[in-house]
Amino acid sequence: MAGGDVLVFEIETDKPANEPALKRFRMPPALKEQRIRYGWVQFAPGGIASGQGVLSVAFATPGNSKLNIDEVAKQVTAAKIKPM
């Protein structure tokens, strides 16, 4: 991604979600018995070594969803991060 460093991680379960997973991650009951895709994106706009803030986004979605790590990374890197 232009203008910074991005770390991405995405996995999809082999088996459908069970009740403990739904409760632990506060997912809607409609996801029960569906495969789940988990993703995590960290974006450092000035680069990892710059000492600036890092934007971190995690998500969980049904495995058949069109939302994937590429789309999330594109949205995160387009965000305007203001120093605190």
Secondary structure, DSSP 8 states (H G I E B T S, - for coil): -TTSEEEEEEEE-SS-B-HHHHHHTT--GGGBTS-EEEEEEEEETT-GGG----EEEEEEEETT-S--HHHHHHHHHHS-----
